[in-house]
Structures are given as C-alpha cells and as structure tokens.
Amino acid sequence: MAEEEFIALGESKPLRKDFFLRMGRKGYSDEEMQQAENRLRMTIERMESQLQRSGPWLLGEYSLADICIIPVMVRLNDIGLSKLWADCENVGEWFSLFLQRDAFRKTFYFGSLLSEQYGDVKVS
C-alpha cells in the first residue's frame, strides 16, 4: 500500500493511531519486540508474586484488577506467547480459572480472537 494510503488508514483509527503508525508497514524490530516481551514478563512476575500471597484472584477476591489484565493475557495466549508465564504456576492457574467463568465465555465469543479471524497469528 502506498505511504499515503497507510497514513490514511492509521488516521482512520483514532484510538490506535499512534500504535499503528509507530508499528509501520513492516512491523516492529526484533529489539522493540524483545523490550515489549520483557515489560510483559515483569507484569507477569508481579502477578505471580501477588497471586502467591492472595490468590486465587489478584486481590484475593475477584475484582477489577483481574478484569483489566485478562484481555492482555488472552491476546498473549492467542498469539502464542503463553510461554511468558509457563513457569508461573499461579498465573497459569489464574488464567485457567478465568477461562471457566461464564462472563469470560460470553465476552470472548467465537470470532473475537485474532486467530479466529486471521488464522495463524503466532509470534515467532
């Protein structure tokens, strides 16, 4: 797509414009991807520590804290990055517990995941 078309597409997405334009037509560099994974891993390690103290939910009882982070975790899982918490037993249990919630099944209905829309979207 021509540069003009790409910028117009980015401009058409006001909430994601900066992200989209920063990503560019070729995607992020390996270094940028590694930095992002490192930041995500730090969050997961904090979750693991918190769940060890309070589980089964981040604040002991199911709360907005759990609700806010689950979309990120679902996306990571969908694109093959669940390896980021493979060694975090409590996070794995938390994620499994979330998947069983009726509200989760209603929210993440078939077709809502990238892999259901575009096929293989795994990050290598």
N, C-alpha and C positions, 0 to 999 in steps of 0.2 A: 504494500500500500504506500502511496506517496506520502511524503512528510506532512503535507497539508491535510490529507485525509486522517492521518494518525493523530495529529493535533486536534482536529475537529472531533474525532472520536473521544479523545481524552476530555475535551471541553464539554462533551455531552454527558459526562459522568461527574457532576459537581462534588459528590461525597467522596469519590475515589480518584478524582482528577490528579492530585499530586502524586499519589502512589502509581497510577497508571503512566503518567508522563515520566516519572523518575525511572520506572522499570524499562521504558523504551521498547523499541520493536524487537530487540534481541534478548530481552530479559536481564536479570541481574548477573553480575560477575560471580565467579566462584567465591571470591573473598567476601562479597556482600552476603551471599547465601550462608557462608560459614559464620559470619558475625550474627546474622539473624538466628541461626540454629543455636549458637552459644547463648544468646539472650533468652531464647525459649527454654533452653536447658536450665538456665538459672531459675526461671519461674517454676519449672517442674520440680527442681530440687527444693525450692521453698515450699511448694505444695506438699512434697513428700514429708518434709520436716513437720509441717503443720498437721498433716494427717496422722503422723505418728503420735502427736500429742493429743489431738482432739477427735479424730475420726468418728464415724465413717465419713462425715462431711467436713469441709474445710474449717467451719467454725463449730463443729460438734453436731449441731442441728443443721438440716438442710436450709440454705439461705441464699441471698442474692450473690454472695461470693461464688458459690457453685454455679449458679445460673450464668454469671458473667463470663466465666472461663470456659464453660463447656463448648461453645461454638468454635473456639480456637482449637481445643483438643479434638473435636470431631473433624475439623479440617485437616489437622496434622495426621490423624489416623487415616483419613480418606486419601491423602496424597502419599501415604507410605512412610510417614515419619513417626510412627508409634515407637520406633527404636529409641526415640528420645526419652522414653520412660520405661523401657524394657527392664531396667534394673531397679525400678522404683515400685516395689510391691504394693505399697499403699495407694499410689496414684493409679496403678493398674486395677486394683480393687474398686477404687472410687469411680473410675471410668466404667467398669462393668456394672456397678450398682446404678450409675446414671442411665446406662442403656436399657435397664429394666423398667425405668419409670414410664408410666403411661403418658405423661406430659412430653417426655422426650420422643416417644414414638409418634405422637401427634405433630410435634414440631418438625422433626426430621423425617417427613414422609418420603415415600419413594419418588425420586426425581429431584430432591432438594440437594443432593450431593454432587460435587463436580464429576466424580467418577460415573454417576448415573446419567449425567448429561453429555459427557465428552469421552467416555471410555477410560482408557488407562491414563491416569494423571499422576502417576507415581514420580516422586522426585528421586533422582539417582544419586 
